[in-house]
Amino acid sequence: MGRIAASQDPFRAVADPGRRRMLDAMLTGERSVGALTQMLEISQPAVSQHLQVLKQAGLVTERKAGRNRYYQVNGPELQIIADWLGKYEIFWNDKLGALNAHLARRKQ
């Protein structure tokens, strides 16, 4: 199995809280760099840099319209992360279920 370049690794891309906030902001539709700058209250260069990382990781797509660029979430690529996290959700649900059963037995 080959190593993924850091700039293309979706897990590294979402490790940054600012990039996660950007993805959250784009869930309801595409956003321009200017809109993300205003929504997230960070500088335009910082937004552009974060978007570049998300784009290289395949987590967002870019559309150019005149001088503006619009970005939106690329759902199929995010599915990779969701699938991986899903295994842990099952694990924790099982553990919490067992804990609840144990506590219910202790109350009796």
Backbone hydrogen bonds in HBPLUS format (Angstrom, degrees):
<---DONOR---> <-ACCEPTOR-->    atom                        ^
c    i                          cat <-CA-CA->   ^        H-A-AA   ^      H-
h    n   atom  resd res      DA  || num        DHA   H-A  angle D-A-AA Bond
n    s   type  num  typ     dist DA aas  dist angle  dist       angle   num
A0008-GLN N   A0005-ALA O   2.79 MM   3  5.27 153.7  1.86 116.3 125.3     1
A0009-ASP N   A0006-ALA O   3.40 MM   3  5.27 164.4  2.43 101.5 106.1     2
A0013-ALA N   A0009-ASP O   3.02 MM   4  6.30 154.3  2.09 151.5 159.6     3
A0014-VAL N   A0010-PRO O   3.10 MM   4  6.30 154.0  2.17 144.8 149.4     4
A0015-ALA N   A0012-ARG O   3.20 MM   3  4.99 149.1  2.30  94.9 104.1     5
A0020-ARG N   A0016-ASP O   3.09 MM   4  6.44 151.9  2.17 150.7 159.4     6
A0021-ARG N   A0017-PRO O   2.97 MM   4  6.22 151.7  2.05 145.1 152.4     7
A0022-MET N   A0018-GLY O   3.06 MM   4  6.35 147.1  2.17 139.2 148.1     8
A0023-LEU N   A0019-ARG O   2.97 MM   4  6.27 160.4  2.01 149.3 153.6     9
A0024-ASP N   A0020-ARG O   2.94 MM   4  6.19 157.9  1.99 147.6 153.9    10
A0025-ALA N   A0021-ARG O   2.93 MM   4  6.19 152.0  2.01 144.3 151.8    11
A0026-MET N   A0022-MET O   3.03 MM   4  6.31 135.2  2.23 143.8 156.0    12
A0026-MET N   A0023-LEU O   3.10 MM   3  5.10 130.6  2.36  95.2 108.6    13
A0027-LEU N   A0024-ASP O   3.25 MM   3  5.32 160.9  2.29 103.2 108.9    14
A0029-GLY N   A0026-MET O   3.14 MM   3  5.20 158.2  2.19 104.8 111.5    15
A0031-ARG N   A0071-TYR O   2.79 MM  40  5.34 150.8  1.88 147.6 154.6    16
A0071-TYR N   A0031-ARG O   2.80 MM  40  5.34 168.6  1.81 146.1 147.9    17
A0036-LEU N   A0032-SER O   2.99 MM   4  6.28 162.6  2.03 152.6 157.0    18
A0037-THR N   A0033-VAL O   2.87 MM   4  6.08 151.9  1.95 148.8 157.3    19
A0038-GLN N   A0034-GLY O   3.03 MM   4  6.32 158.2  2.08 148.6 153.2    20
A0039-MET N   A0035-ALA O   2.86 MM   4  6.03 168.7  1.87 154.0 157.7    21
A0040-LEU N   A0036-LEU O   2.93 MM   4  5.81 164.1  1.96 146.9 151.0    22
A0041-GLU N   A0037-THR O   2.94 MM   4  5.54 121.0  2.30 131.1 143.5    23
A0047-VAL N   A0043-SER O   2.98 MM   4  6.32 159.1  2.02 152.8 158.8    24
A0048-SER N   A0044-GLN O   2.92 MM   4  6.13 167.9  1.93 156.9 159.8    25
A0049-GLN N   A0045-PRO O   2.94 MM   4  6.10 154.1  2.01 143.4 150.5    26
A0050-HIS N   A0046-ALA O   2.96 MM   4  6.19 164.1  1.99 152.4 156.1    27
A0051-LEU N   A0047-VAL O   2.87 MM   4  6.07 161.3  1.90 154.8 160.6    28
A0052-GLN N   A0048-SER O   2.98 MM   4  6.15 147.3  2.09 141.6 150.0    29
A0053-VAL N   A0049-GLN O   3.21 MM   4  6.57 153.6  2.29 146.2 152.0    30
A0054-LEU N   A0050-HIS O   3.00 MM   4  6.33 164.7  2.02 154.2 158.2    31
A0055-LYS N   A0051-LEU O   2.79 MM   4  5.92 153.3  1.86 147.4 155.3    32
A0056-GLN N   A0052-GLN O   2.90 MM   4  6.08 164.2  1.92 150.1 154.0    33
A0057-ALA N   A0053-VAL O   3.02 MM   4  6.21 146.0  2.14 145.0 154.3    34
A0059-LEU N   A0054-LEU O   2.88 MM   5  5.25 142.6  2.02 167.0 161.1    35
A0058-GLY N   A0055-LYS O   2.90 MM   3  4.99 152.5  1.98 103.4 112.4    36
A0074-ASN N   A0059-LEU O   2.81 MM  15  5.04 163.1  1.84 133.2 129.5    37
A0061-THR N   A0072-GLN O   2.86 MM  11  5.52 153.9  1.93 154.1 162.7    38
A0072-GLN N   A0061-THR O   3.07 MM  11  5.52 149.1  2.17 144.6 152.6    39
A0063-ARG N   A0070-TYR O   2.72 MM   7  5.05 149.8  1.81 148.7 157.9    40
A0070-TYR N   A0063-ARG O   2.70 MM   7  5.05 165.3  1.72 152.2 157.6    41
A0065-ALA N   A0068-ASN O   2.87 MM   3  5.32 170.3  1.88 152.2 154.5    42
A0068-ASN N   A0065-ALA O   3.09 MM   3  5.32 147.4  2.20 133.9 128.9    43
A0077-GLU N   A0074-ASN O   3.15 MM   3  5.86 129.9  2.42 119.8 130.6    44
A0078-LEU N   A0074-ASN O   3.33 MM   4  6.65 151.9  2.42 146.9 154.7    45
A0078-LEU N   A0075-GLY O   3.03 MM   3  5.09 118.4  2.42 100.0 115.8    46
A0079-GLN N   A0075-GLY O   3.02 MM   4  6.26 133.9  2.24 149.8 163.1    47
A0080-ILE N   A0077-GLU O   3.30 MM   3  5.71 146.4  2.42 105.5 112.8    48
A0081-ILE N   A0078-LEU O   3.04 MM   3  5.39 122.4  2.39 105.1 118.0    49
A0082-ALA N   A0078-LEU O   3.04 MM   4  6.39 162.8  2.07 152.1 157.4    50
A0083-ASP N   A0079-GLN O   2.78 MM   4  5.91 159.8  1.82 152.0 156.5    51
A0084-TRP N   A0080-ILE O   3.21 MM   4  6.40 157.8  2.26 140.2 145.7    52
A0085-LEU N   A0081-ILE O   2.92 MM   4  6.18 166.0  1.94 156.6 160.3    53
A0086-GLY N   A0082-ALA O   2.85 MM   4  5.95 141.5  2.00 143.1 154.0    54
A0088-TYR N   A0085-LEU O   2.96 MM   3  5.31 124.0  2.28 105.9 119.9    55
A0089-GLU N   A0085-LEU O   3.00 MM   4  6.35 145.7  2.12 149.3 160.2    56
A0090-ILE N   A0086-GLY O   3.10 MM   4  6.36 158.9  2.15 150.0 153.5    57
A0091-PHE N   A0087-LYS O   3.13 MM   4  6.36 157.6  2.18 138.7 145.1    58
A0092-TRP N   A0088-TYR O   2.86 MM   4  6.07 169.7  1.87 152.7 154.2    59
A0093-ASN N   A0089-GLU O   2.89 MM   4  6.01 157.5  1.94 147.9 154.8    60
A0094-ASP N   A0090-ILE O   2.98 MM   4  6.14 158.5  2.02 149.9 155.2    61
A0095-LYS N   A0091-PHE O   3.01 MM   4  6.31 159.7  2.05 149.6 155.3    62
A0096-LEU N   A0092-TRP O   2.82 MM   4  5.94 165.9  1.84 153.2 157.1    63
A0097-GLY N   A0093-ASN O   2.88 MM   4  5.93 149.9  1.97 141.1 149.9    64
A0098-ALA N   A0094-ASP O   2.97 MM   4  6.20 154.8  2.03 145.9 152.4    65
A0099-LEU N   A0095-LYS O   2.93 MM   4  6.20 154.5  1.99 146.2 153.5    66
A0100-ASN N   A0096-LEU O   2.90 MM   4  6.11 162.5  1.93 148.7 153.0    67
A0101-ALA N   A0097-GLY O   2.98 MM   4  6.22 157.6  2.03 146.5 152.6    68
A0102-HIS N   A0098-ALA O   2.92 MM   4  6.12 157.3  1.97 147.4 153.9    69
A0103-LEU N   A0099-LEU O   2.89 MM   4  6.15 164.4  1.91 156.7 160.4    70
A0104-ALA N   A0100-ASN O   2.92 MM   4  6.08 152.5  2.00 145.8 153.6    71
A0105-ARG N   A0101-ALA O   3.03 MM   4  6.26 152.1  2.11 146.2 153.1    72
A0106-ARG N   A0102-HIS O   3.06 MM   4  6.35 149.2  2.16 146.2 154.8    73
A0107-LYS N   A0103-LEU O   3.15 MM   4  6.38 140.7  2.31 141.8 150.9    74
A0108-GLN N   A0105-ARG O   3.28 MM   3  5.44 137.1  2.48  98.1 108.9    75
